[in-house]
Amino acid sequence: MAHIIPFHGTLYNPATVGDVRQVVAPPYDIIDNALQKTLHDRHPNNVIRLELGYEQAGDTATNNKYTRAAGALKDWLKTGALRKDSQPAIYYHTIEYQPPYSAPGTPTKVFKGFLSTVELEEFGSGKIYPHENTRAAAKTDRLNLLEACRANFSAIISLYSDPQNDVLALIEQAIATDKPRIDFQDDVGFRQRLWSVTDPNVLAKVVEIMHTKQLFIADGHHRYETALNYRRARRQQAGAPTSPQPYDSVLMLFASLEDKGLTVLPTHRVLTTSMPAPAELLRTLDPVFEVTALPFQAGNEAQVRGQFIETLRSRGQSVPMFGLALKNDPQYYLLTLRAAHRPTASTSPRDRLDVSLLQQHVVSTLCPTQQAQEAMLYSKDDHEALNWVRQGTGTAALLLNPTKVAEVKAVASAGERMPHKSTYFFPKPLTGLVMNVMEG
């Protein structure tokens, strides 16, 4: 199914740039203006200058942030800040991390995966499946960068099923676990490690096993669709090449669906438009939900909140359940979907998701207009979402349980796409650990 292609990775040269932690960056789509400046100022070779450069006054079609990124890439390769490996490889990557928003003392988890290039496949081929919809503006930006630099600076994340852990067991046997090429604590205290695997026999076996796998894109839909668009454009320019070209593949980080080190975070909805009075709102929801109120006072709010979140997490594993908090209302509410409205065996995987049920039965009722839904805020942190309502930033908070990895697979396999902001896979790999420079 998936055609993995070991590649000549491009990595930072510590002899030239110094400490690698100074030149890597988080994924571009979670970098705000302040962090962009911090990274830009941190080191003259920080990957932010390639991945997310500054727009400048007087930019033109031939002189802009994309052409500046291409110039920097060429210069860094020439001066030795970046070096392309001489042997084709795949790159084993682990991240030891504390799950976000976890209680103090929670044990660390270890995310494991490997980086390689993979042959691009059109969606619908039965080989590589998306699960989320994309937006045009983001794809235009990424295409401009790809056309200028002809390189992938950050990896798309995809999941594959490997219950016996055959692939990573092979890879782990081929590396000296105590001698990674890269090993450092990043800005948030996660341990980042990277090894290269170059043994031709091991590579051949990994390619062979992965050829039986379907891939499910977890993160990076915009970049994958951009790579497809770039390939179409290059083929139009070059005609139909008789041999595989560098633009026929894309950089990807592969992780097992069964990996216990993978975390999926919920994306809570915080409404900002006016809401009916609590009694009226609850009457509106009553035909569809059994409502349990958890009243609190100033002295026991933290205790009741803890009970509210714990009940949502535990009981929400077996029945569709949501949490609700309202501005200026000293109660938390648990909304349990009544049996008559629960999904049946014939319900599509997409419509079975908690996030779809919330949209259908709650969000569309409380935010009946597109404008109201676009005014919604999102948070992955239970307490942040609730605090926004307590402090008056939001009028109502709707808490969800995280989407399960198996549900992502089911939706993608059915050829469906999830609603916007359905999943947040964690941890996100850093940009700049290893890059795929196609030409240069």
ABEGO torsion letter per residue (X at the ends): XBBBBBBBBBBBBAAAAEBAAAABBBBAAABBAAAAAAAAAABAABAAAAABBBBBBGBBAABBAAAAAAAAAAAAAAAGABBBBABBBBBBBBBBBBBBGBBBGBBBBBBBBBBBBBBBBBBGAGABBBABBBBAAAAAAAAAAAAAAGBBABBBBBBBBBAAGAAAAAAAAABBAABBABBBBBAAGBBBBBBBBABAAAAAAAAAAAAABBBBBABGAAAAAAAAAAAAAAAAAAEBBABBBAAABBBBBBBBAABAABBBBBBBBBBABBBBBAAAAAAAAAAABBBBBBBBBAAAAAAAAAAAAAAAAAAAAABBBBBBBBBGBBBBBBBBBBAAABBBAABBAAAABAAAAAAAAAAAAABABAAAAAABBBBABAAAAAAAAAAGABABBBBBBBBBAAAAAAAAAAGBBBBBGABBBOBBBBBGABBBBABX
